[in-house]
């Protein structure tokens, strides 16, 4: 894979597709700037080479053609300026490919940075529209994709835009190449024992990843809402817990295949159960065998946390994707936080898939203890599934 270092970029106009889709609170303040920090190395490299730098990113899902302040990238520009520590202001365009963006791009000097408004304000972005991609391509001589978190989407700024640049004028940024190299190395040649910890709410979202992982790992630990589909497939009463009935056979097949391959398969042995999906209701710690009809499991229990810690003890490589419960509610976050602590305390190479899982490690205060925290949840999952990412294919 070609990276930024392989290109001649000195003094050129460089378009960098970043992933600045960061969480904000209700007042519009950025609460976690990890994705912005991750892009700094690529941006600084271009500043040091007197480039004119045009940055582009999406933010959440605004209605195309309609400007809403809550979806604006203005707070990102401010935070970026603070983190980059450059003397000149970062130019903030008021549109994506409109008059303001074009005027500001035309007036840039060497070393200047311009951030375009939210790409998804334009309908052409999610439609992978060639005409819109061409307008973006007009801003620059060089195209760099550093948005690993958005790489699994076939959008104009990731896929169509690359048709306007030949092989000598497009490449991956430093964050992108680090992410891809890390996952490839771990999946192709892991130090064993290799343990996969898979959580989250649904089996359907992780089915392909689980199937692919079974051929590579020594142990699988299942938590989160998806565990109940496996438990029901084993014949347990799971009350009103989240279950995908249409996938019970698939769950059985996965467990059978794990047994055939000699992969140890761990499921929760107890849960934190409640009668309703709420923070303010009565909760009970119950063994799996005793979930009452009408109750639902919302987190793994303390015995499961201890069991999983034992299973992780001898691990040399751990890949973790998906929380162990409804961690957004404090009452049901203990299982996920305990999992984060347990993984952080091992001597293994630890890789955390982005999104919710990265959020859990942040809350637990373990992010710095992990070997690698990915910036892309969906994209890292696709890599684990063994599926080619459109963003990577487009750079070839």
C-alpha positions in Angstrom: 0.0 0.0 0.0 1.4 3.4 -1.0 1.7 5.9 1.8 2.2 9.6 1.9 5.9 9.2 2.2 6.1 7.6 -1.2 4.7 10.7 -3.0 6.4 13.9 -4.1 4.2 16.5 -2.3 6.5 19.5 -1.6 4.7 22.7 -2.2 1.6 21.0 -3.7 -2.1 21.3 -2.9 -3.0 18.2 -0.8 -6.6 17.0 -0.2 -6.7 14.9 3.0 -9.9 12.9 3.7 -10.0 12.7 7.6 -12.5 11.2 10.0 -13.5 14.0 12.4 -16.8 12.3 13.4 -16.1 13.0 17.1 -18.6 12.9 20.0 -20.0 16.2 21.3 -22.1 17.1 24.3 -25.4 19.0 24.2 -23.6 22.3 24.2 -21.5 21.4 21.1 -18.3 20.8 23.0 -16.1 17.9 21.8 -15.9 15.3 24.5 -13.3 12.9 22.9 -10.8 14.3 20.4 -8.9 11.0 19.8 -9.9 11.0 16.1 -8.6 14.5 15.6 -5.3 13.8 17.4 -4.9 10.7 15.2 -4.8 12.8 12.1 -2.2 15.2 13.3 0.9 13.3 12.1 -0.3 13.3 8.5 -1.3 17.0 8.6 2.0 18.1 10.2 4.0 16.2 7.6 2.3 18.2 4.9 2.7 21.5 6.7 6.4 20.8 7.1 6.6 20.4 3.3 5.0 23.7 2.5 1.8 22.2 1.1 -1.5 23.9 0.9 -3.7 21.5 2.9 -7.5 21.0 2.3 -9.1 18.8 5.0 -12.5 17.1 4.5 -14.6 15.0 6.8 -18.2 14.0 7.4 -20.0 14.5 10.8 -23.0 12.3 11.7 -26.0 12.2 9.3 -27.4 15.7 8.5 -30.1 16.1 5.9 -28.4 16.8 2.6 -28.8 20.4 1.4 -29.9 21.7 4.8 -27.4 23.5 7.0 -27.8 22.8 10.7 -25.3 24.2 13.2 -25.1 21.1 15.3 -23.6 19.2 12.4 -21.0 21.9 11.6 -17.3 21.2 11.7 -16.5 24.6 13.3 -15.8 23.1 16.7 -13.4 20.7 15.0 -11.5 23.6 13.3 -11.0 25.2 16.7 -9.8 22.1 18.4 -7.5 21.3 15.4 -5.9 24.7 15.7 -5.2 24.2 19.4 -3.7 20.7 18.8 -1.6 21.7 15.7 -0.1 24.7 17.5 0.4 26.6 14.3 0.7 30.4 14.2 -1.8 31.0 11.4 -5.5 30.3 11.8 -7.1 27.4 10.2 -9.4 28.5 7.4 -13.0 27.2 7.9 -15.1 27.1 4.8 -18.8 27.9 5.1 -19.7 25.3 2.5 -18.2 22.2 0.9 -17.7 23.0 -2.8 -19.5 26.4 -3.0 -18.2 29.9 -3.6 -16.7 30.4 -0.1 -14.7 27.1 -0.2 -13.4 27.9 -3.6 -12.4 31.5 -2.7 -10.6 30.4 0.4 -8.8 27.6 -1.4 -7.7 30.1 -4.1 -6.3 32.5 -1.5 -4.2 29.9 0.4 -0.5 30.3 0.9 2.1 27.5 1.6 1.6 25.8 4.9 -2.1 27.0 5.2 -4.8 24.6 6.3 -8.4 24.8 5.1 -11.2 22.7 6.5 -14.3 22.2 4.3 -17.7 22.0 5.9 -19.4 18.7 6.7 -19.2 16.6 3.5 -22.7 15.1 4.1 -24.3 18.5 3.7 -24.0 17.6 0.0 -26.2 14.8 -1.3 -23.5 13.7 -3.7 -21.2 12.4 -0.9 -23.2 9.4 0.2 -24.3 8.7 -3.4 -20.7 8.3 -4.5 -21.5 11.0 -7.1 -18.8 11.5 -9.8 -19.7 15.1 -10.5 -19.4 16.0 -6.8 -16.2 14.0 -6.5 -14.8 16.0 -9.4 -15.5 19.3 -7.7 -13.6 18.0 -4.6 -10.7 16.8 -6.7 -10.4 20.3 -8.3 -9.1 21.6 -5.0 -5.9 19.5 -5.1 -3.0 17.9 -6.9 -2.6 15.1 -4.4 -5.3 12.9 -2.7 -4.6 11.3 0.7 -7.1 9.0 2.5 -6.5 9.1 6.3 -10.1 8.3 7.3 -9.8 4.6 8.4 -13.1 5.0 10.3 -15.0 5.7 7.1 -13.1 3.4 4.8 -15.8 0.8 4.6 -18.2 3.2 3.0 -18.3 3.7 -0.8 -18.7 7.5 -0.7 -17.6 10.2 -3.1 -14.7 11.5 -0.9 -13.4 8.0 -0.4 -14.1 6.1 -3.6 -15.2 8.3 -6.6 -12.6 11.0 -6.0 -9.7 8.6 -6.5 -10.7 8.2 -10.2 -9.4 11.8 -10.7 -5.8 11.0 -9.4 -3.3 8.5 -10.9 -1.2 6.2 -8.8 1.5 8.8 -8.3 -0.9 11.3 -6.9 -2.9 9.3 -4.3 -1.9 7.4 -1.2 -2.9 6.4 2.4 -2.1 8.7 5.3 -0.1 7.6 8.3 -3.1 6.7 10.5 -4.6 4.6 7.7 -1.4 2.6 7.0 -0.9 2.1 10.8 -4.4 0.7 11.3 -4.3 -1.6 8.2 -0.8 -2.9 9.0 -1.8 -3.6 12.6 -4.9 -5.6 11.8 -3.2 -7.5 8.9 -0.2 -8.5 11.1 -2.4 -9.7 14.0 -4.8 -11.6 11.8 -2.2 -13.2 9.6 0.5 -14.1 12.1 -0.7 -13.7 15.8 1.4 -14.7 18.8 -0.6 -17.4 20.5 -2.8 -18.0 22.5 -4.9 -15.6 20.4 -8.2 -14.6 22.1 -11.2 -12.8 20.5 -13.6 -11.0 22.8 -16.8 -10.2 20.9 -19.7 -8.2 22.3 -22.3 -5.8 21.3 -26.1 -6.1 20.9 -26.6 -8.3 17.8 -25.2 -11.5 16.3 -26.2 -10.4 12.8 -23.7 -7.6 12.8 -20.8 -9.8 13.9 -21.7 -13.1 12.3 -19.2 -12.9 9.4 -16.5 -11.7 11.7 -17.1 -14.5 14.2 -17.1 -17.1 11.4 -13.8 -15.7 10.0 -12.2 -15.5 13.5 -12.9 -19.1 14.3 -10.2 -20.2 11.9 -7.6 -17.9 13.4 -8.2 -17.8 17.2 -7.6 -20.2 20.2 -10.5 -18.8 22.3 -13.6 -16.8 21.8 -15.4 -14.9 24.6 -18.9 -13.7 23.9 -20.7 -11.0 25.9 -23.3 -8.2 25.3 -26.8 -8.7 24.0 -25.6 -11.2 21.3 -24.7 -13.7 24.1 -28.4 -14.4 24.6 -28.9 -15.8 21.1 -26.1 -18.3 21.8 -27.6 -19.1 25.3 -31.1 -19.6 23.9 -29.6 -21.9 21.2 -28.2 -24.0 24.1 -31.7 -24.3 25.5 -31.6 -21.7 28.3 -34.6 -19.6 29.2 -33.5 -16.0 28.6 -36.7 -14.1 29.4 -37.2 -10.9 27.3 -33.4 -10.5 26.7 -32.4 -9.5 23.2 -32.5 -12.6 21.0 -32.4 -13.0 17.2 -34.6 -16.1 16.8 -33.8 -16.3 13.1 -30.1 -16.8 13.9 -30.4 -19.6 16.5 -29.3 -22.2 13.9 -26.4 -20.0 12.9 -25.4 -19.7 16.6 -25.5 -23.5 17.0 -23.4 -23.9 13.8 -20.7 -21.4 15.2 -20.5 -23.3 18.5 -20.3 -26.7 16.7 -17.6 -25.4 14.4 -15.6 -24.0 17.4 -15.7 -27.4 19.0 -14.5 -29.1 15.8 -11.6 -26.7 15.5 -10.7 -27.0 19.1 -11.5 -23.4 19.8 -12.6 -22.8 23.5 -15.9 -21.0 23.5 -16.9 -18.9 26.5 -20.4 -17.6 27.3 -21.6 -15.6 30.3 -22.5 -17.7 33.4 -24.5 -15.0 35.1 -26.2 -11.7 34.3 -27.4 -8.4 35.7 -31.1 -8.8 35.0 -34.0 -6.3 35.2 -37.7 -6.4 34.6 -37.5 -3.4 32.2 -35.0 -1.5 30.1 -34.4 1.3 32.5 -31.7 2.7 34.9 -34.2 3.2 37.7 -35.6 -0.3 38.1 -34.9 -3.2 40.4 -31.9 -5.3 39.3 -30.7 -8.8 40.3 -27.5 -10.7 39.8 -28.7 -14.1 38.5 -27.1 -17.3 37.1 -28.0 -17.9 33.5 -30.2 -20.8 34.6 -32.4 -18.5 36.7 -33.5 -15.6 34.5 -37.2 -15.2 35.2 -39.8 -15.1 32.4 -40.4 -11.4 31.6 -36.9 -10.3 32.8 -34.0 -9.3 30.6 -30.2 -9.5 30.9 -28.5 -6.1 30.5 -24.9 -6.8 31.5 -22.7 -9.8 32.3 -22.5 -10.6 36.0 -19.5 -10.7 38.4 -19.0 -14.5 38.0 -18.8 -14.1 34.2 -16.2 -11.3 34.7 -14.1 -13.6 36.8 -14.4 -16.5 34.4 -13.4 -14.3 31.4 -10.4 -12.9 33.4 -9.2 -16.5 33.9 -9.7 -17.2 30.2 -7.6 -14.1 29.3 -4.7 -15.0 31.7 -2.5 -16.8 29.3 -3.4 -14.8 26.2 -0.6 -13.3 24.1 -2.8 -11.5 21.5 -6.3 -10.2 22.3 -8.7 -8.5 19.8 -11.8 -6.9 21.4 -14.9 -5.7 19.5 -18.1 -4.8 21.3 -19.1 -4.0 24.9 -20.4 -6.6 27.4 -23.6 -4.8 28.3 -25.6 -1.6 28.0 -22.6 0.4 29.2 -24.2 3.7 28.4 -26.3 3.3 31.6 -24.1 3.2 34.8 -25.9 0.3 36.4 -25.1 -1.9 33.4 -21.6 -0.7 32.7 -19.6 -2.8 35.2 -19.2 -5.8 33.0 -17.7 -3.7 30.1 -15.5 -1.7 32.5 -14.2 -4.9 34.2 -13.5 -6.5 30.7 -11.5 -3.4 29.8 -9.5 -3.6 33.1 -8.9 -7.3 32.7 -7.6 -6.9 29.1 -5.4 -4.0 30.1 -3.8 -6.0 32.9 -2.7 -8.8 30.6 0.8 -9.0 29.0 -0.8 -9.6 25.6 -0.8 -7.4 22.5 -4.2 -5.9 22.8 -6.2 -4.4 19.9 -9.5 -2.6 20.5 -11.9 -2.2 17.7 -13.2 1.4 17.5 -16.6 2.9 18.2 -18.3 1.7 21.4 -15.4 -0.5 22.5 -12.9 2.4 22.3 -15.4 4.5 24.3 -15.5 1.8 27.0 -11.7 1.8 27.3 -11.7 5.6 27.6 -14.3 5.5 30.3 -12.4 2.8 32.2 -9.2 4.8 31.9 -7.4 2.0 30.1 -6.9 3.5 26.6 -3.2 4.2 27.3 -2.7 0.6 28.5 -3.9 -1.0 25.3 -1.4 -1.7 22.5 -3.7 -0.3 19.9 -7.1 1.4 19.9 -8.6 1.6 16.4 -10.4 4.7 15.3 -12.9 2.7 13.2 -15.5 0.4 14.6 -17.2 -0.6 11.3 -14.0 -0.6 9.3 -12.1 -2.7 11.7 -14.9 -5.2 11.8 -14.8 -5.5 8.0 -11.1 -6.1 8.1 -11.7 -8.9 10.7 -14.4 -10.3 8.4 -11.8 -10.5 5.6 -13.7 -8.1 3.4 -11.9 -5.6 1.1 -12.5 -2.0 2.2 -13.6 0.3 -0.7 -11.3 3.1 0.6 -8.3 0.8 0.4 -9.2 -0.7 -3.0 -9.6 2.8 -4.4 -6.0 3.6 -3.6 -4.6 0.7 -5.6 
